[in-house]
Amino acid sequence: MVSIRRSELAATGASAAVAAARRARPWEPAGRIEVERLVHWAIADQMVERFASVGLFAMEAEAAGFEAHGRSACGVARLIEIGNLGCAIDVSGPVRDAVHPVAYAVDRALAAVDRKAAALVRYHARSGTRPTQWVPPERFVRPAHYAADGRSPQIEYQGPGRKGAFCSIIIVWDAARQAFGRETYLRWWDGLEALAWECSKMALGFTVEGPAAPREPWA
């Protein structure tokens, strides 16, 4: 049985093979990796979410309140695979697709993290971003209506003769929105820290470091 990993496909030449191996195992050669980089590799590169739970097995486990970590051989799983990959996998031959075992371990560790925090970690790992709702906009208000040019504010008048000119505005930034943005960022950061802690309990063969992102970038 030949197992092909998406990040470890055969390449021409020794240097290309070494480069592919480093992409497949980003914690080498330092023997350590920062948690944000690790979860991005597991979710965006290895695409562990698409392969960890597929088919009726996942649906049944979710209905029973369990976390699914497996793969069904049912027809539903085949249909979901086709939807994910755009083609069917010929399972009768000697070649099969697989995900790196460490990616599965990261996925299992995320299941032990607070649900809302884990959801934020997964979302930003997929896109390679960080929460930015805490960043104040350039202007704290904007016009409620724009003129015909689409850029200038629409000026209204309270009386004849263009008296009492005013512009209706919409507040886009206030203390409540600032608090929401900072809370979202902190929940994401705490989720990464919790994930690093959960990974430290596993015998992965390398060290998972805490988040490199500042905990309070607005400080």
C-alpha positions as CSV (number, residue, x, y, z in Angstrom):
1,M,0.0,0.0,0.0
2,V,1.4,3.4,-1.1
3,S,0.4,6.4,0.9
4,I,0.6,9.8,-0.8
5,R,0.6,12.8,1.5
6,R,-0.3,16.1,-0.2
7,S,2.8,17.9,1.1
8,E,5.1,14.9,0.4
9,L,4.6,14.2,-3.2
10,A,7.6,12.7,-5.0
11,A,9.8,15.4,-6.6
12,T,12.7,15.3,-9.0
13,G,16.1,15.7,-7.4
14,A,17.4,15.5,-3.8
15,S,17.0,19.2,-3.1
16,A,13.3,19.2,-4.2
17,A,12.7,16.1,-2.0
18,V,14.2,17.9,1.0
19,A,12.1,21.0,0.3
20,A,9.0,18.9,0.1
21,A,9.8,17.1,3.4
22,R,10.3,20.5,5.2
23,R,7.0,21.7,4.0
24,A,5.4,18.5,5.2
25,R,7.2,18.8,8.6
26,P,7.6,22.5,9.3
27,W,8.8,21.9,12.8
28,E,12.1,20.6,11.4
29,P,15.0,21.1,11.7
30,A,14.6,23.3,14.8
31,G,12.5,20.7,16.6
32,R,9.9,23.3,17.6
33,I,7.1,25.3,16.0
34,E,4.9,28.2,17.0
35,V,1.3,27.1,17.6
36,E,-0.3,29.6,15.1
37,R,2.0,28.3,12.3
38,L,1.2,24.7,13.3
39,V,-2.5,25.0,13.2
40,H,-2.4,26.9,9.9
41,W,-0.3,24.0,8.5
42,A,-2.8,21.4,9.8
43,I,-5.9,23.2,8.6
44,A,-4.9,25.2,5.5
45,D,-2.1,23.0,4.1
46,Q,-3.0,19.4,5.2
47,M,-6.8,20.3,5.1
48,V,-7.4,18.0,8.1
49,E,-11.0,19.3,8.5
50,R,-12.0,17.8,5.2
51,F,-10.6,14.4,5.9
52,A,-11.0,13.9,9.7
53,S,-14.7,13.3,9.6
54,V,-16.5,12.2,6.5
55,G,-19.9,10.5,5.8
56,L,-22.5,9.0,8.0
57,F,-20.0,8.2,10.7
58,A,-19.5,11.9,11.3
59,M,-23.2,12.7,11.2
60,E,-24.1,9.9,13.6
61,A,-21.3,10.9,16.0
62,E,-22.4,14.5,16.0
63,A,-26.1,13.5,16.6
64,A,-24.9,11.4,19.6
65,G,-22.9,14.3,21.0
66,F,-19.5,12.8,20.3
67,E,-16.5,14.3,18.5
68,A,-16.0,12.4,15.2
69,H,-12.4,11.3,14.4
70,G,-12.7,8.8,11.6
71,R,-13.8,8.2,8.2
72,S,-16.8,6.2,7.0
73,A,-16.8,3.9,4.0
74,C,-20.4,4.6,3.2
75,G,-21.8,6.1,0.0
76,V,-22.5,9.4,1.7
77,A,-18.7,9.7,2.5
78,R,-17.9,9.1,-1.2
79,L,-20.3,11.9,-2.2
80,I,-18.8,14.3,0.3
81,E,-15.3,13.4,-0.9
82,I,-16.4,14.2,-4.5
83,G,-17.7,17.5,-3.3
84,N,-14.4,18.3,-1.4
85,L,-12.0,17.1,-4.1
86,G,-13.9,17.6,-7.3
87,C,-13.4,14.0,-8.3
88,A,-13.9,10.4,-6.9
89,I,-11.1,8.5,-5.3
90,D,-10.4,5.0,-6.7
91,V,-10.0,3.0,-3.5
92,S,-9.5,-0.2,-5.4
93,G,-5.9,0.5,-6.3
94,P,-2.7,0.8,-4.3
95,V,-2.7,4.6,-4.0
96,R,-4.7,6.4,-1.3
97,D,-4.7,10.0,0.0
98,A,-3.8,10.6,3.6
99,V,-3.2,13.4,6.1
100,H,-0.1,13.7,8.2
101,P,-0.7,12.1,11.7
102,V,0.4,15.4,13.4
103,A,-2.4,17.2,11.6
104,Y,-4.9,14.7,13.1
105,A,-3.3,15.3,16.5
106,V,-3.8,19.1,16.2
107,D,-7.4,18.5,15.2
108,R,-8.0,16.3,18.3
109,A,-6.2,18.9,20.5
110,L,-8.5,21.6,19.2
111,A,-11.5,19.6,20.3
112,A,-10.4,20.1,23.9
113,V,-10.3,23.9,23.6
114,D,-13.2,26.1,24.4
115,R,-15.7,25.8,21.6
116,K,-15.9,29.5,20.7
117,A,-12.2,30.0,20.9
118,A,-11.5,26.9,18.8
119,A,-13.9,28.2,16.2
120,L,-12.0,31.4,15.9
121,V,-8.7,29.5,15.8
122,R,-10.0,27.3,12.9
123,Y,-11.4,30.3,11.0
124,H,-8.2,32.3,11.0
125,A,-6.1,29.3,10.5
126,R,-7.9,28.6,7.2
127,S,-7.4,32.1,5.9
128,G,-4.0,32.8,7.5
129,T,-5.3,35.9,9.2
130,R,-5.7,37.3,12.7
131,P,-8.8,39.1,14.3
132,T,-8.8,42.8,13.3
133,Q,-12.1,43.9,14.8
134,W,-10.2,45.7,17.5
135,V,-8.4,48.0,15.1
136,P,-10.1,51.5,15.1
137,P,-11.2,52.8,11.7
138,E,-9.8,55.9,10.2
139,R,-13.1,57.7,10.9
140,F,-15.5,56.9,13.8
141,V,-18.6,58.1,11.8
142,R,-19.7,58.1,8.2
143,P,-22.5,59.8,6.3
144,A,-25.8,58.0,6.3
145,H,-26.4,59.0,2.7
146,Y,-24.0,60.0,-0.1
147,A,-24.4,62.5,-2.9
148,A,-24.8,61.5,-6.5
149,D,-21.0,61.1,-6.9
150,G,-21.0,58.4,-4.3
151,R,-18.2,60.1,-2.3
152,S,-19.5,63.4,-0.9
153,P,-22.0,63.3,2.1
154,Q,-25.6,64.2,1.3
155,I,-26.4,67.6,2.8
156,E,-30.0,68.1,4.0
157,Y,-31.7,71.3,5.1
158,Q,-34.2,72.0,7.9
159,G,-36.0,74.9,6.2
160,P,-36.3,76.9,3.0
161,G,-33.4,79.0,1.7
162,R,-31.0,76.2,2.5
163,K,-31.3,76.9,6.2
164,G,-30.1,74.5,9.0
165,A,-27.8,72.4,6.8
166,F,-27.0,69.1,8.3
167,C,-25.7,65.6,7.4
168,S,-27.1,62.5,8.9
169,I,-24.4,60.2,10.2
170,I,-23.9,56.6,11.3
171,I,-21.6,55.8,14.2
172,V,-19.2,53.0,13.1
173,W,-17.0,52.9,16.2
174,D,-17.7,53.4,19.9
175,A,-16.7,51.9,23.2
176,A,-18.9,48.8,22.8
177,R,-17.5,47.9,19.4
178,Q,-14.0,48.5,20.7
179,A,-14.7,46.1,23.6
180,F,-16.2,43.5,21.2
181,G,-13.1,43.7,19.0
182,R,-10.7,43.3,21.8
183,E,-12.7,40.4,23.4
184,T,-12.7,38.6,20.0
185,Y,-9.0,39.0,19.7
186,L,-8.3,37.8,23.2
187,R,-10.6,34.8,22.8
188,W,-8.6,33.8,19.6
189,W,-5.3,34.4,21.4
190,D,-6.4,32.4,24.5
191,G,-7.5,29.6,22.1
192,L,-4.1,29.4,20.6
193,E,-2.5,29.3,24.0
194,A,-4.8,26.5,25.1
195,L,-4.1,24.6,21.9
196,A,-0.4,24.8,22.6
197,W,-1.0,23.5,26.1
198,E,-3.1,20.6,24.8
199,C,-0.4,19.8,22.2
200,S,2.3,19.8,25.0
201,K,0.5,16.8,26.5
202,M,1.1,14.7,23.4
203,A,4.2,12.9,22.4
204,L,4.6,14.7,19.1
205,G,8.4,14.5,19.0
206,F,8.8,18.3,18.9
207,T,7.9,21.3,21.0
208,V,4.9,23.5,20.3
209,E,5.5,27.0,21.4
210,G,2.9,29.5,22.5
211,P,1.5,32.2,20.2
212,A,4.0,34.7,18.9
213,A,1.2,37.2,18.4
214,P,1.0,39.9,21.1
215,R,-1.8,39.2,23.6
216,E,-2.8,42.9,23.7
217,P,-1.6,44.6,20.5
218,W,-3.5,47.7,21.4
219,A,-1.6,48.2,24.7
